[in-house]
Amino acid sequence: TDKDKDREVVPGEAKNRFVAKISMNPSDNKNTKVYFRDVETQTIAKYYAEKFNQYHPPKKVDFIKACVLELIMREGNPIVGVEKFIPGPYRKHNSNYGYVSDEERNTPQAFSHFSWEASDHTLLVCDIQGVGDLYTDPQIHHISGEGFGKGNLGMAGISKFLQKHRCNAICRYLKLPQLGNKVSDIGTIPTTRLMALNNIQIVTMVQQAGAQLHSQTAVLPVLKRQVVVDSTKEHTRCSRCSIL
């Protein structure tokens, strides 16, 4: 589907609907690690969203939980990424190389800035997109350029964001260092100009699997194989997603 189009569904229809994502690049389907990296990236982005929300910004953000699913009933047992379907107008707020939406909403731009400061200038969560402030398919740039898939452009991608970013009222509320001389005075404004805390807390990191990951990262969703037997066939499904 075209993610730029509104996801219109009948109210309640999307409650138990999921999206299965498979790469259009044939080489990705041979190297299934790409799907696990995507889940890892989304989980870490969600972790930063939880940290962001702890400071009580005007609007909270979140990332959809993702998992990996093996389609054993299809030829070749392809691997796909799976997440819950979110209905509504789908919007892309920034990219992994400097693009900023004409709408330039304060919340998603401030969140990306927050991730850079909260990680002690080691990574940046960008490519923010989704419905409202429920996001999906983020990209993480790491200063090492390692991990987080082919979209990790390292300092080149980080620098593009820093050059284009205009600090806004939420950046100011969080007491984030101002980036450059560009400031946005429009959009969502917190009820108080500054948060009560002196500064945001730096997230500690550890070396893991060749890329910098959180020492407190949430456990990645695990694909649990559950055998379901009926009178005609036996198959396996993901007990988390309940998708065959």
Disulfide bonds with the S-S distance in Angstrom:
none
